[in-house]
Amino acid sequence: MTSLFADAPAFFFEAVKKSGINCLKRQENLLVWQQVLNNTHYIPTHYSCALIDFYLAYQNGQSLECIDISFILEYDGQPCAVWPLSLSLKNQSIVISSHGLAILPPLFTTHLSRKLQKKLVKICQKILVEFCQRANISAWDSAESFSGIVNPALSEWQIQSMNLGVDTSLGYDMFIDLADNITQIKSGFRKSYKSLISSGLRMWDISVVTQENSKVWDEFQAFHVAVAGKETRCAQSWDVQHKAIIEGDAFLVILRDKDGMMVGAGFFSITRDEGSYGVGVYNRALFDKPLGHVVQYCAIEEMQSRGIRWYKVGIMAYPVADYTAKEASISHFKQGFANHVFPRYQFSYNT
């Protein structure tokens, strides 16, 4: 299986070449990848190089083999879409995903016609099927989330997935519409949160890290280790996140007490259009104090100041779905902030 995994990237790009489309590998064409993103209607954070690079660093830092096979699609010699994909080993079986997530669809530039998108989606799904057969992958999962359009028609990815005979289900993602002013957004918070935020804003010294600051970043990393009780991540994964801040793809909200000690912090990934919550660390001895509430509120203010349209708060866990007690608790906390819930279309395919 190890030999098959080593050969899998070659198998994949053989399937791409056989399909007749031209492609550029992401890791060799980072500027082109970003240029394509800039020409799309909406940039979800999970398509950003910053989050892709973090996942790769984190997984490989855990001694879990993970290979990036993301690529840029070309049509008539012009880049027209990006497709984030990776290969990993799980229980000695090859898994194809979008860097730990169910496979995301290609993200197309705005100039591409619906007819051409349909053609390319068919090709991409054919590549998936042929590659999985060659690499002995018995199943793959795909999902499509909110992409900046409220109440959209079914996408070509969804339609073609159903034509493949997939099993279809729904998940749900919580968002905040940042086009509303902060007063409107706050009015939609869970009632108990409003007073907690107000008291927390008075209680803590709050700062937002938006540029290189090695001293504070090292302090945040040490705080994470102290709260977790151990080192849980490799140094490269921390470096990738600090780089994301430096390059404008993330920011860090920090809370300090009156003595200047860090008591809470939250790391947020961002694109032109979307923000998402990454890492949160809080002093366990102060869980009765408003920590996470204040971090979330300040992050919303920061995203608004940058002109970001939507904040993807997280998944909505609900009783009939298979969520852990911890996931349900985190979801309940986040629900107190969200003012929109959008469907996430999920597809399971068996070869």
C-alpha positions as CSV (number, residue, x, y, z in Angstrom):
1,M,0.0,0.0,0.0
2,T,2.9,2.4,0.7
3,S,4.1,1.9,-2.8
4,L,0.7,2.5,-4.2
5,F,0.4,5.7,-2.2
6,A,3.7,6.9,-3.5
7,D,2.5,6.3,-7.0
8,A,-0.9,7.8,-6.5
9,P,-0.1,11.4,-7.4
10,A,1.3,10.2,-10.7
11,F,-1.9,8.2,-11.3
12,F,-4.0,11.2,-10.5
13,F,-2.2,13.5,-13.0
14,E,-2.3,10.8,-15.6
15,A,-6.1,10.8,-15.2
16,V,-6.0,14.6,-15.6
17,K,-3.9,14.5,-18.7
18,K,-6.1,11.7,-20.2
19,S,-9.2,13.9,-19.7
20,G,-7.8,16.4,-22.2
21,I,-7.7,19.5,-19.9
22,N,-4.5,21.4,-19.1
23,C,-3.5,21.9,-15.5
24,L,-1.0,23.8,-13.4
25,K,0.0,22.3,-10.0
26,R,-0.8,24.7,-7.2
27,Q,2.6,24.4,-5.3
28,E,4.4,25.4,-8.5
29,N,2.0,28.2,-9.4
30,L,1.0,30.0,-6.2
31,L,0.6,33.4,-7.8
32,V,-1.6,32.0,-10.5
33,W,-3.8,30.2,-7.9
34,Q,-4.3,33.5,-6.1
35,Q,-5.1,35.3,-9.4
36,V,-7.8,32.8,-10.2
37,L,-9.3,33.2,-6.7
38,N,-9.3,37.0,-7.2
39,N,-11.4,36.5,-10.3
40,T,-14.1,34.4,-8.7
41,H,-17.4,35.6,-7.3
42,Y,-16.6,34.4,-3.7
43,I,-13.5,33.1,-2.0
44,P,-14.2,30.6,0.8
45,T,-11.3,30.3,3.3
46,H,-10.8,26.6,2.5
47,Y,-9.6,27.5,-1.0
48,S,-6.9,29.8,0.3
49,C,-3.2,28.8,0.1
50,A,-2.8,29.8,3.7
51,L,-5.3,27.1,5.0
52,I,-4.1,24.5,2.5
53,D,-0.5,25.0,3.6
54,F,-1.5,24.9,7.3
55,Y,-3.3,21.5,6.8
56,L,-0.3,20.0,5.0
57,A,2.2,21.2,7.7
58,Y,-0.1,20.0,10.5
59,Q,-0.7,16.6,9.0
60,N,2.9,15.9,8.1
61,G,4.0,17.2,11.5
62,Q,1.9,14.5,13.0
63,S,3.8,11.9,11.0
64,L,0.7,11.4,8.8
65,E,1.6,11.2,5.2
66,C,-0.3,13.9,3.2
67,I,0.4,15.0,-0.4
68,D,-1.0,18.1,-2.1
69,I,-2.4,17.5,-5.6
70,S,-4.3,20.7,-5.9
71,F,-4.3,22.2,-9.4
72,I,-5.4,25.1,-11.6
73,L,-7.6,24.2,-14.6
74,E,-6.8,25.9,-17.9
75,Y,-9.2,26.4,-20.8
76,D,-8.1,27.9,-24.1
77,G,-4.7,28.6,-22.5
78,Q,-6.3,30.6,-19.7
79,P,-6.6,29.7,-16.0
80,C,-10.3,29.3,-15.2
81,A,-10.6,27.4,-12.0
82,V,-8.8,26.0,-8.9
83,W,-9.4,22.6,-7.3
84,P,-8.0,21.9,-3.8
85,L,-7.2,18.2,-3.4
86,S,-5.0,16.1,-1.3
87,L,-4.0,12.4,-0.8
88,S,-3.4,10.9,2.6
89,L,-3.1,7.5,4.3
90,K,-5.7,6.4,6.9
91,N,-5.5,2.8,8.3
92,Q,-3.2,1.9,5.3
93,S,-5.9,3.0,2.8
94,I,-5.6,6.0,0.4
95,V,-8.0,8.8,1.0
96,I,-8.6,11.6,-1.4
97,S,-10.1,14.8,0.1
98,S,-9.8,18.6,0.1
99,H,-7.2,18.7,2.8
100,G,-9.1,16.8,5.4
101,L,-12.6,18.0,4.3
102,A,-14.9,16.2,1.9
103,I,-13.9,17.0,-1.6
104,L,-14.8,20.6,-2.6
105,P,-15.8,21.3,-6.1
106,P,-13.6,23.3,-8.5
107,L,-14.0,27.1,-8.0
108,F,-14.6,28.8,-11.4
109,T,-13.8,32.4,-12.5
110,T,-16.7,34.7,-13.1
111,H,-16.2,34.9,-16.9
112,L,-16.8,31.2,-17.4
113,S,-20.2,30.4,-19.0
114,R,-22.6,27.9,-17.3
115,K,-22.2,25.6,-20.3
116,L,-18.5,25.5,-20.0
117,Q,-18.6,25.0,-16.2
118,K,-21.0,22.0,-16.8
119,K,-18.5,20.5,-19.2
120,L,-15.5,21.0,-16.9
121,V,-17.4,19.6,-13.9
122,K,-18.2,16.4,-15.8
123,I,-14.5,16.1,-16.7
124,C,-13.4,16.6,-13.1
125,Q,-15.9,14.0,-11.7
126,K,-14.7,11.6,-14.4
127,I,-11.1,12.2,-13.3
128,L,-12.2,11.3,-9.7
129,V,-13.9,8.1,-10.7
130,E,-11.0,6.9,-12.9
131,F,-8.4,7.8,-10.4
132,C,-10.2,6.1,-7.5
133,Q,-10.5,2.9,-9.6
134,R,-6.8,3.0,-10.4
135,A,-5.7,3.7,-6.8
136,N,-8.0,1.2,-5.2
137,I,-10.1,3.9,-3.5
138,S,-13.5,2.3,-2.8
139,A,-15.3,5.5,-1.8
140,W,-15.0,9.3,-1.7
141,D,-17.1,12.1,-0.1
142,S,-17.8,15.5,-1.5
143,A,-19.5,18.6,-0.2
144,E,-20.6,22.0,-1.3
145,S,-21.2,24.8,1.1
146,F,-22.6,28.4,0.9
147,S,-20.7,30.4,-1.7
148,G,-21.9,34.0,-1.2
149,I,-25.2,33.6,-3.0
150,V,-28.4,33.4,-0.8
151,N,-30.9,30.8,-2.1
152,P,-28.9,29.7,-5.2
153,A,-30.1,27.1,-7.7
154,L,-28.4,23.7,-7.5
155,S,-24.9,23.9,-8.9
156,E,-23.5,21.8,-11.7
157,W,-21.4,20.0,-9.1
158,Q,-24.5,19.0,-7.2
159,I,-26.4,18.0,-10.3
160,Q,-23.6,15.9,-11.8
161,S,-22.9,14.3,-8.4
162,M,-26.5,13.1,-8.3
163,N,-26.2,11.8,-11.8
164,L,-23.3,9.6,-10.6
165,G,-25.8,7.9,-8.2
166,V,-24.3,9.2,-5.0
167,D,-26.0,9.1,-1.6
168,T,-27.0,12.6,-0.7
169,S,-27.5,14.2,2.7
170,L,-27.5,17.7,4.3
171,G,-25.3,19.4,6.9
172,Y,-25.6,22.9,8.1
173,D,-23.1,25.8,8.4
174,M,-23.6,28.9,10.5
175,F,-22.7,32.4,9.2
176,I,-22.9,36.0,10.2
177,D,-23.7,38.6,7.5
178,L,-21.1,41.3,8.0
179,A,-22.9,43.7,5.7
180,D,-25.1,44.5,8.6
181,N,-23.8,47.2,11.0
182,I,-22.4,46.0,14.3
183,T,-25.4,47.2,16.3
184,Q,-27.7,45.0,14.1
185,I,-25.4,42.1,14.4
186,K,-25.1,42.4,18.2
187,S,-28.9,42.6,18.5
188,G,-29.1,39.1,17.0
189,F,-26.8,37.6,19.6
190,R,-28.1,35.3,22.2
191,K,-29.6,37.5,25.0
192,S,-27.1,36.4,27.6
193,Y,-24.1,37.2,25.3
194,K,-24.8,40.9,25.1
195,S,-24.1,41.7,28.8
196,L,-21.1,39.2,28.8
197,I,-19.5,41.0,25.8
198,S,-20.1,44.5,27.4
199,S,-18.5,43.4,30.7
200,G,-15.7,41.6,28.9
201,L,-14.8,44.7,26.8
202,R,-14.3,46.6,30.1
203,M,-12.5,43.7,31.9
204,W,-9.8,42.8,29.4
205,D,-7.1,44.6,27.5
206,I,-7.8,43.7,23.9
207,S,-5.4,43.8,20.9
208,V,-5.5,42.5,17.4
209,V,-2.3,41.2,15.7
210,T,-2.4,42.0,12.0
211,Q,1.3,42.0,11.1
212,E,4.6,40.3,12.0
213,N,5.1,40.1,15.7
214,S,7.4,37.2,16.7
215,K,7.4,38.0,20.3
216,V,3.6,37.9,20.7
217,W,3.3,34.9,18.4
218,D,5.8,33.0,20.5
219,E,3.8,34.0,23.6
220,F,0.6,32.7,22.0
221,Q,2.3,29.4,21.1
222,A,3.6,29.0,24.7
223,F,0.1,29.9,26.0
224,H,-1.4,27.1,23.8
225,V,1.1,24.6,25.2
226,A,0.4,25.6,28.8
227,V,-3.3,25.3,28.4
228,A,-3.1,22.0,26.5
229,G,-0.5,20.6,28.9
230,K,1.7,19.5,26.1
231,E,3.0,20.4,22.6
232,T,0.3,19.3,20.2
233,R,1.6,20.7,16.9
234,C,4.9,20.9,15.0
235,A,6.8,24.1,14.7
236,Q,6.1,24.4,11.0
237,S,2.4,24.6,11.5
238,W,2.8,27.5,13.8
239,D,5.2,29.2,11.3
240,V,2.6,28.8,8.5
241,Q,0.0,30.5,10.6
242,H,2.3,33.4,11.6
243,K,3.1,33.8,7.9
244,A,-0.6,33.9,7.1
245,I,-0.9,36.9,9.5
246,I,2.1,38.6,7.9
247,E,0.6,38.2,4.4
248,G,-2.9,39.4,5.4
249,D,-4.6,36.0,5.3
250,A,-5.3,35.8,9.1
251,F,-5.3,37.8,12.3
252,L,-5.1,37.1,16.0
253,V,-7.3,38.5,18.8
254,I,-5.6,38.6,22.2
255,L,-7.1,39.3,25.7
256,R,-4.9,40.2,28.6
257,D,-5.7,40.8,32.3
258,K,-4.8,43.9,34.2
259,D,-1.3,42.5,34.8
260,G,-0.6,42.0,31.1
261,M,-1.0,38.2,31.2
262,M,-2.5,36.6,28.2
263,V,-5.8,35.0,29.2
264,G,-7.4,34.2,25.9
265,A,-6.7,34.4,22.2
266,G,-8.4,33.4,18.9
267,F,-6.8,32.9,15.4
268,F,-9.0,33.7,12.4
269,S,-8.4,32.9,8.7
270,I,-9.7,35.3,6.1
271,T,-10.0,35.9,2.4
272,R,-11.4,38.8,0.5
273,D,-15.0,37.6,1.2
274,E,-15.0,35.2,4.1
275,G,-13.6,34.7,7.6
276,S,-13.4,31.5,9.6
277,Y,-12.5,30.6,13.2
278,G,-9.2,28.6,13.5
279,V,-7.7,28.2,16.9
280,G,-9.0,29.4,20.3
281,V,-7.1,29.2,23.6
282,Y,-8.4,30.3,26.9
283,N,-7.2,30.2,30.5
284,R,-9.2,27.2,32.0
285,A,-9.3,28.9,35.4
286,L,-11.3,31.8,34.0
287,F,-14.0,29.9,32.1
288,D,-16.6,31.7,34.3
289,K,-15.4,34.9,32.7
290,P,-16.4,36.3,29.2
291,L,-13.4,35.2,27.2
292,G,-14.6,33.5,24.0
293,H,-17.5,35.9,23.7
294,V,-15.2,38.9,23.6
295,V,-12.8,37.3,21.1
296,Q,-15.7,36.5,18.7
297,Y,-17.1,40.0,19.0
298,C,-13.7,41.6,18.3
299,A,-13.1,39.3,15.4
300,I,-16.4,40.4,13.9
301,E,-15.3,44.0,14.2
302,E,-12.0,43.3,12.6
303,M,-13.5,41.4,9.7
304,Q,-16.0,44.3,9.1
305,S,-13.1,46.8,9.1
306,R,-11.5,44.8,6.3
307,G,-14.7,44.8,4.2
308,I,-15.2,41.0,4.5
309,R,-18.8,40.0,3.7
310,W,-19.4,36.8,5.6
311,Y,-18.1,35.2,8.8
312,K,-18.3,31.4,8.7
313,V,-18.9,30.7,12.4
314,G,-18.9,26.9,12.2
315,I,-21.0,23.8,11.7
316,M,-24.4,23.5,13.3
317,A,-24.6,20.2,15.3
318,Y,-28.1,18.8,15.7
319,P,-29.5,15.9,17.7
320,V,-30.2,13.4,14.9
321,A,-26.7,13.7,13.4
322,D,-23.6,11.9,14.6
323,Y,-21.9,14.7,16.6
324,T,-19.9,14.2,19.8
325,A,-20.9,16.0,23.0
326,K,-17.9,18.4,22.6
327,E,-18.9,19.2,19.0
328,A,-22.5,19.8,20.2
329,S,-21.3,22.1,23.0
330,I,-19.1,24.2,20.7
331,S,-21.9,24.4,18.1
332,H,-24.3,25.6,20.8
333,F,-21.9,28.4,21.8
334,K,-21.4,29.5,18.2
335,Q,-25.1,29.4,17.5
336,G,-25.5,32.3,19.9
337,F,-23.7,34.5,17.4
338,A,-24.9,33.3,14.0
339,N,-27.7,35.1,12.1
340,H,-27.8,32.7,9.1
341,V,-27.7,28.9,8.7
342,F,-27.1,27.6,5.2
343,P,-27.3,24.0,3.9
344,R,-24.1,22.0,3.1
345,Y,-24.8,19.5,0.4
346,Q,-23.0,16.2,1.1
347,F,-22.4,13.4,-1.4
348,S,-21.0,9.9,-0.8
349,Y,-19.8,7.9,-3.8
350,N,-18.9,4.2,-3.9
351,T,-16.8,2.9,-6.8
